[in-house]
């Protein structure tokens, strides 16, 4: 850990203030949909491939979890009691509920037929609540896995389950991660009719060679058609792209970036390929069959993404994310801001009442737990105030604007220097952090070593 003695600058000699924004009810929720047709070689997400027979079981288990104790625990009285008993809170672990998730081990016979809705559903999603026990949301995110893999009827049932307990505020953002070849016209209509207004499309590359290596099931020629059909129903379409792919030259990456920009997305996410133990890519690397690209080339690819997207009018608002004005991913900003949120599904991580919980990562284990009426939570943690404050730095530095000093003091009771004076001084001297007078943030050079910088604050 960085920094020296920790004191509370706002109230010398007293404990830091209570939980971050504890008076506010969470207004965001994440739903993890773990099904895929195939597990790509680089993927270490929580998913199960080739087991569509379990989708019905998943939907029933999702209903049990959503109707379980976590929502009841967020009643005003329960929250007041919880806040009076707890002194420390913890922001979410990065990546648990975003485009990149974590692994799970899987194999089990089917437990039932796929669930179907009792009747065709046309979902009218109003800002008003649906009755006792509903919660209003500003953001709702369906991630995976591949949330668009289930059938149209199964998707309707999934939305019905979620909207029994959650309702959408006016102007709410509802995001769904999508695989290009899943998006038939009928499925696009199902998503739009269910209130989805943001699609995050897993394009990854416009190179046939890269897509083949990454084991994706679409081709570059499929993308333009899919995006054109999406734009008939959605104004907000984000594209995910991967750089650092073996064999990918700087020019290959430039072509991918420019083709992506030419299709008019509102948002682009660029991720460097990671090599995780337990994945097919990790095994192939260990055998000498695949090798990561040169670090300087990967750095150049990231720099090119920043240049090309800025030139095209995108705001680089987070390390991996670029948006047209007004089109930041509001849901992911909840994570980076250290705000609270619900999460449901295998491997899902939630942050409620200042408590971080992570569900069991095995899809089959999650199903079994809920079938037996047991909690699916595998890990739970409440952090001390100082550790909570360090993690708020860790999260905030991912954002382009960085960390506002006054806001940090208000939310944690600590001044930044009380928590991490050594890390701030060291990284500023290296040219990786800068002071603006009101904020600290990564410099342009610091973005290339962001993981190294933020790790020093933990």
Steps between C-alpha positions, in 0.01 A plus 500: 500500500607857435501798728578547866296559813129539426310780667159654454570854377139611518459410869838446671495226757166356384407207280437567130148564385257219428430307181531663161174673408321272741174693490437413137332177394687317222357598164692257282483125445705245309366168367752233399383273217760221481410318177713480184506283192879463538768608746755707310864414566584824682184505715511460878149632564237323708313302236383160385519400134286252314250453784189674375299234681583687823354835395161416649666405830696824489187710455326333792810544718531864394143556613580343838808714547333826395210428734737400778629688804730755333215727394321466832825592673494832319178626661544844662484356853742219424737743337488739795583219740782380278653844464502552877689176553761523226787742478670393177395426146663368187467591134460214252790303362563623148383285215269272692186643347625647176606373167760276665393264778654207678529122449276218614519122483209319339342159428161371608200316352191703409256566782199593292362625174564855382267751660238666283282796585140416573390731220667735251611814679496858385675678781391852576783651701391815679691697762231413756544204733318174438390451857625419847869417515606632159812711468556777246815490289699757307719234335453131427768289333475145360847349458643157441570257366283600209171658611366481145559125474165385651196474274254783456249335734771444762606864475140612550482284810827642630376857465170406663686362802719808535216749457291331769747641753655799323347789310676758286532867580434751224806508276645177641784333312439129425803328345538152351821338382442334164666255264458618139363177354235468773328816385217395274236763429264323739754502782580867441128575532475296822784702654360835390147413611637404843641848555861434400650820361872424487673210320862406566604299194790253522666583167861451623664547157443569132781262406399153383828359632455656843139386528602145409778499759262641763250224409220744426208373293447809285692649209585865428232510230228417755555809713374777274172318441447433871569861596269632228218281631573598861480868414139459388407444866795635704669839507776382733729227365842430652772286339754288690841462335809299600862597433819313581385197298785272384586584140318834513710779352460869574345544156255214561388678816470831318269337245283355777475836676412690184242246386342511844486880495354501148195305621395783731501348850430723797757323719812287452678283757855384426653217702851360492494121467574335834654156548330331792600172660240232438398632159582331170719797408688473827565131436611566142737771619652265758552241224666755274218487244398865547694800623393846617596780267793727577428745782603800291262397222216460748580843642495646149163337434351657812648837407353467152155430647522816710608707199253360246200514730579851626536619141158349424341696786493236775569597861751274675315493832641179652814295437331264254193700399423773247164669446330756284383797711207389713557127443721386786397164646313621805485154654876447499546847645312372806786251556775754442330750732488246783120515520281211612311260273318169489626201304351159428615184326801266524822685576319833541649746749274743685568792731224564753492659846876550483548127450657335197367153409594270214285207393638154443667498159394154389175521305406154620589580859292820487204305362532233768523753784185680395315174433569403864391841625854590605688825450713502184753736659852358498695797634405801712712780636467826688813715489639737758456870415862550393493198270166616362652839423798342322268304276309816416832639372562178308164536328504875449836505325352295218291801403649775286400775741660311787414562865355824635668584829194657664272217394746241629519674838121527519445134419775342708598745773861482382712740299679331211843560655387335824442179310771485235747784517794278396319354198386846388848649531675209329265480203491877459881506491493227234265709288214252532273710723420869482336757726239736357439697818171324570576145375774244464493295180708285272710685245500393135816303575346357815219336303756261349598376847163542670496154656840563659397841630166405654646187662720723717193641672376164631 
